[in-house]
Amino acid sequence: MNEHVDPKGIKSPAHIREESEDVGRNRSANPTMGDIINRRYSRRGFLGGSLAVAAIGATVSPMALLAAREAEAATPSSFDFTEVEAGVDETHHVAEGYDADVLLRWGDKVFADSPEFDPQNQTAEKQARQFGYNNDYIGFIPIEGADDRGILVVNHEYTNAELMFPNFATVEDGEVKLGEYTKELVDIEIAAHGGTIIEIRKVDGKWQPALDSRYNRRITGETETSLSGPVAGHDRVKTNADPSGTKVFGTLNNCAGGLTPWGTYLLAEENFHGYFGGELPGGHRETENYQRIGVPGGWYEWAAFHDRFDISKEPNEANRFGWIVEVDPMDPNAVPKKRTALGRFKHEGCETVVNGDGRVVGYSGDDERFDYVYKFVTAGTFNPDDRAANADLLDDGTLHVARFDEDGTVEWMPLVHGEGPLTAENGFESQADVLIETRRAADLLGATKMDRPEDVQPNPTTGKVYVMLTNNTKRTEDDLNAANPRAENAFGHIIEITETDGDFASTRSTWEVLVKCGDPSVAEVGATFSPATSENGWFGMPDNAAVDADGRLWISTDGNSRDKTGRTDGLWALETEGEARGTSKLFFRVPVGAEMCGPYFTPDAETLFLAVQHPGEEGAATFEDPATRWPDFDETLPVRPSVVVVTRQGGGKIATS
C-alpha cells in the first residue's frame, strides 16, 4: 500500500505485506486476464479442456461424487505415492514411505565458528553468520557431479518481528501490536535478509550441513553488490553514498529465484518497496515511478535509523532495488551483481532454460494483482564448455512482456527504447529509463493485467511454461460470464503457455487454462480440477512450482489456512498430460500458520528440498506464544522457519514406482 503503516499499530509486517499485494497499483486501461479468459471461453462454450471439467467438478450431487471417485480410481497417475490427508494441525506431514527431516533452521550455524543461536541475546553480527529468516527459494548445485555432495542456496525473504524478538510484541483484542524499534533490532532484521549459500553432504544416508566448507556464505541486506547492465552508472541510481551509481549495499525481499545453466544463483527482489519511508519533495522526478511501484511502503522502521531507506534523504535508493541478483556460489568472494537488463519490478522469481539456438530465456512474474508476466532472452548464447564465457550473459538481451489474446495466442512484446511508445515523448530517454520503470513501459505496450503472477516455470522437455496466478480478490462481477463464473478470485489459477515449436525465445505463443483452483465440491467456486482429484487433492493460491527430472509439475501454495480453506499450505503433484491432466495429489503439508516454498529436486530426483516459512504465524502469534511448534522442538525457543529435506525410505526416486 502507498500510505505509511505504523509498525507499532495493529497489523504485523506479514499482514501488511499481504494487503500490499492485494492493492493493485496498475491504473492502465489494459485488459485483465479475467477479461481475456471470459471472452475467449464464452465463444468456445465449454468445449473440451478444463472448462468442461468445471461442469462436473462443481457439482455436489451424490451421483457426481460417485462418478468422481470412479474417475479417481480409473485415471492413471504418473505420481506413485499415497496421498496425504489435508487438514490443519501443529506439525508437518509427508506421504507414507517418506522421511521429512529438518536440515536448517533460522539461527543455525553457517560456519564452524558461528555463534550458537540465542534469541534472548541476538545481535546483527551473530545473525550475519547464522541461517537467515523466512527461507523461500531453494536451489541445489552438485559439486563435481556428485550425488551426495552439493551447494544449497536459499533465499531469506522477510522478517516477522513478532516471532523473532522476545517481549517485543503484545496482543490486544486478539491482534498483534509491535513494540518500539531500536537500531539494534533493525540491524538484526537487515542481517536476517538476503540468502545463504552452504555446502551439504550425505552422511550415513542423511543430508547435513558441512560447516567447514569453503563455499559457505551469508548474503545480507548490507552485503556489497554491484549494478550491471544498461542501468549501471545512470543518474537515477546515483546516491550520496554511491555517486558512481554502481555499488549497492544489500539485496532485500528475496522471494523465489532460480539457477542458471552455468551454475549461478539468482535472487529475485520482490516487495522491496516495503522497506522505504519518508516522502519525496514536490515535483520530484521519481514521484510517478514510485507511486506505480508502491514506494514508500513503510512496513518497517528502517528509515528511522538508516538514511538510505528514507526517500526524502536518498530519493534514488529505491531505484537500486527490484532487480534480479546473480551470485556465483562457487566463489565466496564474488560480488553479487544486480542484472538490470532483466527489468525492475516485484520479481517473484527467475527461472531459466536454454533455448534450442543456445540463447538463455528467463521467466518472471510481477507479484501484484493486475501486473504482468515477463521473459528475458539473452543476446548471446550459452557455452556449456566454458563457464567463464557465460559470466555476463544476463547483461545483454531483450526483455518482453506478455499480452494474452482472445484467440489463445500470447504476444511477447519487447521493451526496447525507441520502439512504439517507449520514447522520449513519454519520458523514456534511454533503455535505462525503460528498465527502471518497467511497469509503466509495460502499461504503454498494452500488456495483459494478470491475477498476481508468481512463479513462471518452463518445462524444457515439453516446450511448455506454467504461470502461477495466486489470486485476485479485486476482480468484479463485470469480468464474469458463464465460462468464468468467479468474482473475487480468492483461489487463483494456472496458465499453461505452449511456446511455438518448443522455441522459448518465440515472440508468439499459445495459452490455455490448466486448472482453476479451489474446492470443486462448492459449485460457486468454479474450480476445474479433474474429477479424479480427491477431496485432499485440490488446492488454492498456487505460488511456487518445480518440474522434476521426469518433466512432472509440482505446486506449492501460499494462503491456505484454517479460516480460508480448512487446510494448511503444502506441496501438490499436478498432472499436465494425458487422461489424468488436471488431477492433483497432496504430497506434503506444513504446520498451521506456515507457507510452503521451495520446492527443488536433486538431479537424480531422490531428494526434495522444501522451505517452510513463518510457521506459527496464524492468529495472534508472538515470540512467547506462537500458534504452533515443530514436534520435538526445544520449547524454550520460538518456532523457526526451516528447510526440510524429503527422501524415500529405502532410497529411490520420489513419487516414481
Salt bridges, closest charged atoms under 4 A:
ASP6 OD1 - LYS8 NZ 3.63
GLU18 OE2 - LYS564 NZ 2.96
GLU19 OE2 - LYS11 NZ 2.56
GLU21 OE2 - ARG17 NH2 3.81
GLU21 OE1 - ARG452 NH2 2.74
ASP22 OD1 - ARG369 NE 3.00
ASP22 OD2 - LYS474 NZ 3.35
ASP80 OD2 - ARG648 NH2 3.63
ASP89 OD2 - HIS93 NE2 2.69
ASP89 OD2 - ARG589 NH2 2.90
ASP99 OD2 - LYS206 NZ 3.59
ASP101 OD2 - LYS206 NZ 2.80
ASP108 OD1 - ARG105 NE 3.89
ASP108 OD1 - ARG640 NH1 3.55
ASP113 OD1 - ARG129 NH2 2.55
GLU116 OE2 - LYS109 NZ 3.11
GLU157 OE2 - ARG17 NH2 2.74
ASP187 OD2 - LYS183 NZ 2.70
ASP187 OD1 - HIS306 NE2 2.75
GLU199 OE2 - ARG149 NE 2.55
GLU199 OE2 - ARG201 NE 2.70
ASP212 OD1 - ARG201 NH2 3.49
GLU222 OE1 - ARG308 NH2 3.84
ASP235 OD1 - LYS238 NZ 3.00
ASP242 OD2 - ARG320 NH1 2.84
GLU269 OE2 - LYS338 NZ 2.93
GLU286 OE1 - ARG236 NH2 2.84
ASP307 OD1 - LYS313 NZ 3.29
GLU317 OE2 - ARG308 NH1 3.39
GLU317 OE1 - ARG320 NE 3.10
GLU326 OE1 - ARG339 NE 2.80
ASP328 OD1 - ARG387 NH2 2.76
ASP357 OD2 - ARG359 NE 2.84
ASP366 OD2 - ARG439 NE 2.78
ASP367 OD1 - ARG452 NE 2.62
GLU368 OE1 - ARG25 NH1 2.58
GLU368 OE1 - LYS346 NZ 2.58
GLU368 OE1 - ARG439 NH2 3.39
ASP371 OD1 - ARG292 NH2 2.89
ASP371 OD2 - ARG439 NE 3.58
ASP392 OD1 - LYS337 NZ 3.41
ASP392 OD1 - ARG339 NH1 3.10
ASP395 OD2 - ARG339 NH1 2.86
ASP405 OD1 - ARG403 NE 2.86
GLU406 OE2 - ARG39 NH1 3.44
ASP407 OD2 - ARG508 NH2 3.83
GLU411 OE1 - ARG508 NH1 2.55
ASP433 OD1 - HIS234 NE2 3.78
ASP433 OD1 - ARG236 NH1 2.89
ASP433 OD1 - ARG285 NH2 3.69
GLU437 OE2 - ARG236 NH2 3.13
GLU437 OE2 - ARG285 NH1 3.53
GLU437 OE1 - ARG440 NE 2.94
ASP443 OD2 - ARG292 NE 2.90
ASP451 OD2 - ARG475 NH2 2.19
GLU454 OE2 - ARG452 NH2 3.02
GLU496 OE1 - LYS464 NZ 3.85
GLU496 OE1 - ARG581 NH2 3.08
GLU499 OE2 - LYS375 NZ 2.91
GLU512 OE1 - ARG44 NH1 3.57
ASP548 OD2 - ARG552 NE 2.88
ASP550 OD2 - ARG552 NH2 3.97
ASP550 OD1 - LYS653 NZ 3.04
GLU577 OE2 - LYS464 NZ 3.81
GLU595 OE1 - HIS614 NE2 3.02
GLU617 OE1 - HIS614 ND1 3.41
GLU618 OE2 - ARG562 NH1 2.80
GLU635 OE1 - ARG629 NE 2.94
